[in-house]
């Protein structure tokens, strides 16, 4: 199976133009064999944090993006994961969804709001859901969520073999923006967390510059051993990465030998991670 | 304040010879200004997994290593963290301790036994303790423990500003032993976890080859932003890294701005990590 990570620079507050351009990228990814296409954070609205303008382009879950992606998913027989600006009961959410030929599969609202996002969005209230798909169990999280080790851990322990990460990586948070191999700190975080949780991680980032916002790109796909299969892309590229993934590889990474099993070697008699009232 | 990570190749089953050589290295680290000296996993016994021979050189907690390190700590006014082969009630443990001028500060038994270690050692039964020292609160874990994200998370959430990691990194677990910048996968794991948990991590590894065992070295010191302060050392070096550390830097990394606080931004209403019956 193949996953595509679409690095894309969304025009701020131009959802229809962005949808049109994203459709082209999704079709191109389908042409390259992708069965799962990951799009960036706020790919439809653009990532510029102006509340009044986001209010204008926000949509309800059952809005034009879900319609558009369902139609594309059906035509191309792909799954699509991406970020959009959601309005619900008067509140904005930095949301993502996974959509298939029959419509919505997974709905997620970003749990960890970064910096000025706190002044605009309500914090996510849908937990950390995973969904079974024909490609295997898949989880979603968004950008700053990746910095909280509980997130990928909980998705992986719920059985996700791939975590799709719509993101819009920006600088200023860590001290070194890019290392000698071209990785930003956030992308290294994805690599190591794929390794430590034995799960694929596919990050699709915004790139380039819009308004007062500069993105770092660095989209990449990592396997459950922490091997980088594709990327990281540079900060300005608008390109699509395509990489193979296979649930059996994730299972093999969890059970490496008779005596080395990173999942069952966990000391659940000593510690655990809980999600609401489930302990994992 | 300064921390030293001593990369060292211990002679298998020669505890007195190893103690003598370690004493020289501890004194040298003290001469270079170190107030905390981290030594490798099983630094005293050597890391070769032969049960009968380890039985012969294992010692009780209150044994010659604690005596030796207490004397050195007192003479040099340093703290010493390192690994030793412990026997208690007929069972062997892959243990580590933190020792100061007044004696034992922290006693830890490796929670996650790697591969053949399972056939030799009993699993750790002392949880994940941290201790307050004049240098700040310090935690300990050993080698394979680092692959379980709960470990550093729990030490950091208990307030450790530095995690000392006696280790004996070996190959065969992950696919790529060393990347273009000289890091093995395990060392990248330490770098990223320092960043994600806003804690210093100081890893002191065995190096070189003994009997049928080849070590990967890669000792390093990372700051709470994920910046590598020293190392990684190559696979065969026997050298000591010295780096600055400061509890205030760890606190600053946790609270970066009014709106970005990697600790308080955790969604403890949604998830948590528990250690026995404490939830963090």
HADDOCK unambig.tbl for C-alpha pairs under 7 A between the chains (distance, minus, plus):
assign (segid A and resid 112 and name CA) (segid B and resid 265 and name CA) 6.57 0.50 0.50
assign (segid A and resid 114 and name CA) (segid B and resid 260 and name CA) 6.57 0.50 0.50
assign (segid A and resid 115 and name CA) (segid B and resid 259 and name CA) 4.77 0.50 0.50
assign (segid A and resid 115 and name CA) (segid B and resid 260 and name CA) 5.31 0.50 0.50
assign (segid A and resid 116 and name CA) (segid B and resid 259 and name CA) 6.92 0.50 0.50
assign (segid A and resid 127 and name CA) (segid B and resid 270 and name CA) 6.37 0.50 0.50
assign (segid A and resid 147 and name CA) (segid B and resid 196 and name CA) 5.81 0.50 0.50
assign (segid A and resid 148 and name CA) (segid B and resid 196 and name CA) 6.78 0.50 0.50
assign (segid A and resid 148 and name CA) (segid B and resid 266 and name CA) 6.94 0.50 0.50
assign (segid A and resid 149 and name CA) (segid B and resid 149 and name CA) 6.88 0.50 0.50
assign (segid A and resid 174 and name CA) (segid B and resid 225 and name CA) 6.36 0.50 0.50
assign (segid A and resid 188 and name CA) (segid B and resid 192 and name CA) 6.90 0.50 0.50
assign (segid A and resid 189 and name CA) (segid B and resid 192 and name CA) 5.68 0.50 0.50
assign (segid A and resid 192 and name CA) (segid B and resid 188 and name CA) 6.90 0.50 0.50
assign (segid A and resid 192 and name CA) (segid B and resid 189 and name CA) 5.67 0.50 0.50
assign (segid A and resid 192 and name CA) (segid B and resid 192 and name CA) 6.83 0.50 0.50
assign (segid A and resid 196 and name CA) (segid B and resid 147 and name CA) 5.79 0.50 0.50
assign (segid A and resid 196 and name CA) (segid B and resid 148 and name CA) 6.78 0.50 0.50
assign (segid A and resid 225 and name CA) (segid B and resid 174 and name CA) 6.37 0.50 0.50
assign (segid A and resid 259 and name CA) (segid B and resid 115 and name CA) 4.77 0.50 0.50
assign (segid A and resid 259 and name CA) (segid B and resid 116 and name CA) 6.91 0.50 0.50
assign (segid A and resid 260 and name CA) (segid B and resid 114 and name CA) 6.57 0.50 0.50
assign (segid A and resid 260 and name CA) (segid B and resid 115 and name CA) 5.30 0.50 0.50
assign (segid A and resid 265 and name CA) (segid B and resid 112 and name CA) 6.58 0.50 0.50
assign (segid A and resid 266 and name CA) (segid B and resid 148 and name CA) 6.93 0.50 0.50
assign (segid A and resid 270 and name CA) (segid B and resid 127 and name CA) 6.35 0.50 0.50
assign (segid A and resid 270 and name CA) (segid B and resid 275 and name CA) 5.84 0.50 0.50
assign (segid A and resid 270 and name CA) (segid B and resid 276 and name CA) 5.35 0.50 0.50
assign (segid A and resid 271 and name CA) (segid B and resid 274 and name CA) 5.28 0.50 0.50
assign (segid A and resid 271 and name CA) (segid B and resid 275 and name CA) 4.42 0.50 0.50
assign (segid A and resid 271 and name CA) (segid B and resid 276 and name CA) 5.84 0.50 0.50
assign (segid A and resid 272 and name CA) (segid B and resid 273 and name CA) 5.74 0.50 0.50
assign (segid A and resid 272 and name CA) (segid B and resid 274 and name CA) 5.34 0.50 0.50
assign (segid A and resid 272 and name CA) (segid B and resid 275 and name CA) 6.90 0.50 0.50
assign (segid A and resid 273 and name CA) (segid B and resid 272 and name CA) 5.73 0.50 0.50
assign (segid A and resid 273 and name CA) (segid B and resid 273 and name CA) 4.40 0.50 0.50
assign (segid A and resid 273 and name CA) (segid B and resid 274 and name CA) 6.21 0.50 0.50
assign (segid A and resid 274 and name CA) (segid B and resid 271 and name CA) 5.28 0.50 0.50
assign (segid A and resid 274 and name CA) (segid B and resid 272 and name CA) 5.33 0.50 0.50
assign (segid A and resid 274 and name CA) (segid B and resid 273 and name CA) 6.21 0.50 0.50
assign (segid A and resid 275 and name CA) (segid B and resid 270 and name CA) 5.86 0.50 0.50
assign (segid A and resid 275 and name CA) (segid B and resid 271 and name CA) 4.42 0.50 0.50
assign (segid A and resid 275 and name CA) (segid B and resid 272 and name CA) 6.89 0.50 0.50
assign (segid A and resid 276 and name CA) (segid B and resid 270 and name CA) 5.37 0.50 0.50
assign (segid A and resid 276 and name CA) (segid B and resid 271 and name CA) 5.86 0.50 0.50
